[in-house]
């Protein structure tokens, strides 16, 4: 009997010791030394350090290798992430207490805001940003990791090296972009529990999800512009606001897929190379036929794109060492936009035929390490990628979509200025479009179905590119005229025809020696 009591006593003491170790880990003592990258993040976190340590120590105390890898992965990359958000303020710029996420519908949230306006007078939105490292809470990290790990194990995914990388990068992350930080995973798991229930995705499953989302989420592309200064809706805002353009639909789809344990991310086209606008799709998989591209706005698995993308870039959670922001560090040297972030990678080759563009640049008095490459989109040259100069006047732009015209540009004093001549990345070769102003010709521009239809009595002005758009004259078609003639047009010039009723969607073009016109 005494031996049995001593055995019970030893067992109780051992159990108590284990509990104490776990408790110490939870309240602040690490179960093991932190990796150097984690220690660096904790130092940077300052006031929010205790929240990060609480999550770390909780996960370390579980002894679960995947959960430990998860917290290490999230925190190792947390310093590059932030949220773009806004708050409402009165005429005195005093913040008004209001959070639309507290309401069950957009209508209810709007009514509450209207009531506040009656009380405080006219309100206005004030944009601001905040960093994850300074604001994320331990409870959110812990819940996010536990639910993500539980779901991937529920799917019985073999956790080999490839699947572990997919899990960490595209299932585990608590955000998809720069949306406001919200604890969403439990809500999504419950709301979309009846969707994507099979171990592998199928067209039937995706179709059922797409049809469901269409019944409550409105695609506002070309219909409505968001009034608030909010680039991306938060995960819970997507459910209550229930409307947005393709980027919000892509975010929503990724969050739903992740809540079900499927790898997903947003693939974005920062600008079409031969049309106006941009687009957002999803990396999602594996889809039937081992495909991984899904257009959630259309509900279709994507084999190939309908037109040339300037680039297709996949949003990651981890920092990518080939981004220009990673390489330069100083974001003031980079045009405003996605290139100032470090968490994306180039996947253009998955969607379109590509080739590197090697070209010569104009020399500057002040040396610039990088030059950017742009496409003509919405009546502007928009930067879509970068190159690092190999020497003083040559550069290589990698994996550029074929069938498009690009313009190298420098970013100087917050302005884009030409860095070289336009380059046609043709399917067989690259052609530098430097206008030959000593050799000119007469060209005829004819109507073309889906590209150009003249309106009688309206003015049409032709331009060519020579470090800016140079006018070549203006014509007015009369009666049944179906063509316009312009004289003194330089050979090998990139041209642009702009009508007086322009909406900024005109495309540049070339006219070959045989008169054939090529639109880009």
N, C-alpha and C positions, 0 to 999 in steps of 0.2 A: 504494500500500500504506500509506504514512504517513497519507494522507487518510482511508483506511478505518479505520486504528487510532485517529486523532484522533476520528473519528465515533463509534466504539465507546466510546472513553473518555468523550466528552461524554454519550453515552446512559447509561453506567454511573453517571456523576456525578449526572445528573438523577434517575435511579432511586433512587440512594442518598439524594439530598436529599429526595425524596418520602417514602421510608421513614423518614428521620429526623424529618420533620415529623409523620408519623403516630405514630411512637414517642413523640415528645415529648407529643403530644396524649394518648396512652394513659397515660403515667406522670404526667401532672399539669398540663401546659401547655395551656390551652384553644386549640382551633383557631380560635376567634373569640370576641369578648366575649360573656359570658353576658347574657341578657335580665335586666332588673331583678328580675322575679319569681323567677328562678332564683338570682340573687345573694342575695336575701333568704332563700331556703330554705337555701342553703349556710351562711349566717351562723347560722341557727337550728339547723342540724344539729350543730354543734360537733364532738364526738368522732367522729361518723360522716361528717363532711364528705368525707374522702378517698375513701370508697366511692362517694358520689354523684358526686364529680368524676371518678372513674375511669370510671363509666358514661357521664357526659356527654361526656367527651373522646373516649372510644371511638366514640360515635355521631357526634359532630361530625367526627371524622377520616374516617368513611366517605364523607362528602359526599352521602349519601342523604337527600334532603329529607324523606321520610316517616319515616325513622328519627330524624332530628333533631327533627321535630315530635313524635314519640312520646316521646322522653326529656324534651323540654320540657313536654309535657302531663302526664306522670306526676309529674315533680318539682314542677311549679307547684302541684299539688294534694295533694302527699304529706303536708303537715303536718296535714291534717284526718283522717288515717286512723290507726287503731290496732287492736290485736288484744286480744281477751279470751281469756285462757288460764288454765291452772292447772298446778301441779306437786304431786307427792306428797311428804309430809314425815312424819317419825317422831314419836314422842311428845314429843320434845324440840324439835320444829319445825325440825329440820335437814332440808334438802332431800335427797331420795334421787335418785340418778342413774337416770333412767328416761325413755324416750321411746317411746310406743306406735307412732310412725311408723316405728320401726326394725324392726318385725315385719310379717310378710307377711299375718297374719290376726288377727282379734279374739281368737280362741282362743289363739293363740301369745302375744299381748300379755298376755292375762289370766293365763296360766301363769307368765310372767316376773314379773308383779306379785305373784302369789301367792308365788313364791320369795323375792322381796324382803321380803314381809311375814313370812315364816318367819325371815329373817335379822335384820330390824330391829324386829320387833314390829308392832303395828297401825299402819297408815299412814292418813293423812287428806289430802284434796285442799285445796290453798291457791290461791284465785283471785288473779290479778294481770293487769295490762294493760301493754302496751308500745306505743310509737309507731313507725310505719314509718320516719319520718325519722331515728330514733335507731338502727334495727336492720337495715334492709334492706341487702343486700349487692350490690355492683356486678355480680357474676357472675349473680345472679338477674335483675336488671334487663336486663342485656345479652342473656341467653338468652331472656327473655320477649319482648323487642322483636323480636329476630331471628326467632324462630319465628312470632310474630303477623304480622309483615310478610311473611314467606315464604308463610304460609298464605293471606293475603288476595290475594296476587299469584298464587298457584296457582289460586285461584278465578276469576282474570281479572276482578275487579271494577273497573269504571271508577271511578277515584278523583276524582270530582267533589266539590264542596263538601259535599253531603249525605252521600255515602258516606264521605268522610273523617271527618266528624263522628261518624257511626255507628261507624266503625272505632276512633277514639280513645276514645270513651265506652263502647262495649259489646263490643269485640273485644279490644283491647289490655290493659285492666286486669288486674292479677295477683291481684285479690281481688274477692269479690262482696259482702262484708259486713264483720263484725268478727271473722272467723274467724282462728285462728292463722296466721301467715305461713309459707307452705310453697312450695317451688319445684316446681310441679306440671305445667307446660305440656308438657314433653317426655314425661312419664309418660302424660298423657292422650292426647297425639297418638299414642303407640304403642299404648296399650290400646284406644282407640276408633277406630283407623285404618280399620276396615271399615264404619263407620257414617257417615251424612250425607256420602256421597262425591260426590253430584251437585252441580252448581253452584247449584241451587235446592232448597229443602226441599219435600218432598212428604209426604202422609199416610202413604204406604207406608214411607218412610224413618223417620218418627217412630214409627210402629207397631212397626217392627223394633227400634228402639232401646228403646222402652218395654218390649217383651216381654223383651228381654235384661236390662235393669236389674231387672225383677221377679224374675228367676231368682236374683239374688245380693244385692239390696238390699231390706231389710224395712222397710215403712212402719209406724212404731211409734205413729202417731196413735191416741190413746185406748187404747193397749195398754200402753205403757211410758213412764216418765218417766226421762230421763237422770239418773243419780245424780251424775255429776261436774258441777261448776259451770262448764259450758262452753256458752254460748248457741248457738254455731254450730261445727260441726266444720270442721277445716281440710281443704283439698282432698285431701291424701293420707289423712287420717283417714277421709274419706268412703269411700274404697276399702277400707281395712282394717277399720273398724268395721262397715261394710256395713249399717247400720240407722239410722233417724232419722225424724222427722216431716216434714211437708210443706215446712218451710223448708230442711231438708237436701236433700230431693229436688229442690227448685227450684235450690238452689246447685249441686248435681251437674249438673243439666241445663244450666245456664248455662256451667259450666266445660267440659263436653263440647262444646257449641256453639262456644264461643270457640276451643277447640283445633282446631276444623275451619274457623275463619275466618268463622263466622256471628255477627252481632250478637245479643247476649242479655244480659238482666239479670233481676233478681228484682223482680216487682211484688208488693207486700205490702198486705194489708188489716189494719190494726192492731187493728180490732175490727169485727165485724158490727154493724150498726145495729139489726137486728131479730132477733138470735139471739145465743147465747153463743159465745165463742171468736174466732178470727182465722184468716187463711189466707194462703198464699203461692203465687203463680203465676209464670209467666215471660213477659217480653217476649221474643219470638223471631221472627226473620223474615228475609226475607218468607215467610209461610206461604201455602198455596194460597188464592186469592181475595184476595190482598193483606192477609190478616189477620195480626195480630202477637201474639195472646194465646194462651198454651198452658198448660194445667193438667197439669204433669208427674206429679202424684200420681195422676191419673185417666187420663192418656194421651189427652187430648182437646183439640182446638182450641176455644177459648172464643168464642162469639158474644156471649152476655150472661150475667151472673151469675144464680144461682138465687135470690138474696135481696139486700136492700139492704146495700151496704157503707157503713161510716162514712166511709171514704176508701179510695182505691187510690193507692198511692205507688210510684214507680219508683226503684229504687236506682241512683244514678249514681256515677261516680268523681270527677267535678269538683264543686266547691262550687257550690251554687245560691243565687243572691242573693235568692230569695223565701222561703227557709227562715227560721223564727223565730230559729234559732241564729245565722245570718248577720246578721240585722237587729239582734238585741239584744246579741250577742257574749257577754254574761254568762250562762252556762248555769245558774247557780244560780237564775235567775228563771224557769226553764222546768221543767215536770214531768219527772221521770226517764223515760227512754224514747227513742224514735226522734227526737223533736223536738229533742233536744240535739245531733243531728248536722246537718251541712250538705249531705250528698250524697244528696238525694232530690228528686223533683219530683212534683207532683200530676197524676195522669192519670185521675182519677175519671170525667171526661167520656167517656173511651174505653170505659168499662164500664157506665155507668148515667146516667140522666137526672139533671141537677143544677140547682140554683138557688142564688143568693146568699141568705144570711139576714141581714137587717138587723133589729136588735133593740136595746132599751134595757137598760142595765145599772143595777144598784144603785150608788149613790154610796158611795165610801169616804172615810174621813178622810185616809188616805194614798193619794196618786194612784198608780195602776198604769197603765203604758203599754199592756200587753197583757192580754187575757183569753182563756181557752181554751174550747173547746166539746167537750162530752162526750156519749157515748151510754151507755145502761144495758146493761152486759155483765158476765155472771158476778157479779151481785148488787152491782155498783159502778158509779158514774159514771166512765167512763174517758175521759181526754182524747185527742182524735184530731186536732184542728186548732187554729188560733189566729186571733185577729183583733187588729188594732191600733186603738185607740180613735181615732175621728175627732174627738170632743169629749169632754166630761166623762162623758157617760152614754149614748152610742150607739156601736154597733160593727157591722162587716160581716164575716161569715164567708163566704168564697168557695167556690163550686162544691161545695156540700153535696148529698149524695144525697137525692133526693126519696123520700117515703113513710116518713120516720123522725122520731123525736122527739129533740131535742137539748137539752142544758142548758148555758148559759154558766157558767163557773166561774173564779174567781181562784186563782192559786197563791201562797200566802202562808205563810211559815215552814214550808215543806216540806209544806203541807197544801192540799188543794183545798177551796174554800168557794164556795157559790153566789154567782153574780154577776148573776143575772137569773132570769126565769121560764122554764120549759121552753117550747120552740117546736116545733110540728109543721110540718115542711117538706112540706106536702101537694103534690099534683101540680098543683093549681090556685092555691094561695095558702099563706101562712104564718099559723099560728094561735098566738097566745100563750096558754099554758095557766096563767093566774093564777086560782086557785080563788076562787070567789065564796062566801065563808063566811056571807054574810048571806042567801043563797038556797040552800036545801037541798032534797033530794028523797029518795025511796025508790027503790032500784035492785034489780033482780033479776039475779043472775049465774047463767047456765045452763051446763050441760055443752056442750062443743063438740068435735067430732071433731078429733083431732090437736093440740088446744090445751088442753083441760081435761076431766078425768074425775074425779069425786068418789069418795072412798073413805069408806064408811060408818064412823062413829065417830071420824073424824079431824078435827082442828081446822083451820079455814081463817080466816085473819085478813086483813081488808081495810085498806089504807092509802091515803092521798092525799098528794101532794107539796105541801108548803108550806115550802120551804127545808130540809126533812127529811121523812122519811116519818112521817106522823101517823096513829095507829091510829083506825079507825072501828068496831072491834068484831070479835068472833070468833064463828063459827058452826060447828056440828057437824052434818053431814047424817046423817040416820038412814034406815035401810031403803033404799027405792028413790028417795029424793029426788034429783032431777036439777037443782035450782036452789036458790040461797041468796038470802035477802033481807036487805038492809042499809038502815038508816034514816039520816037526817041526813047524806047525802053531798053535799058542796058541788058546785054546778054548775061546769062548765068545769074540772074537776080531773083531773089525771093520776092513775090508780089502779094499785094493785098488790095482787094476791091471793097470799098466801104460805101454803102448807100446813105443817103441823108436820113433815112429812117432806121439806122443801125440800132441793134440791141446788144452790140458787142460780141456777137457770136460768129462773125465772119472768119473764115479759115484762110491761111496763107496758101499759095500755090506756085507752081512753076509752069512755064510754057516752053515745051521742048522745041527744037529746031523745026520739027515737022508740024508744029501748031498744036500738038496734043497738050492738054492741060492736066496737071497732076495736083490734086487737092491733098492737103495735110491737116 
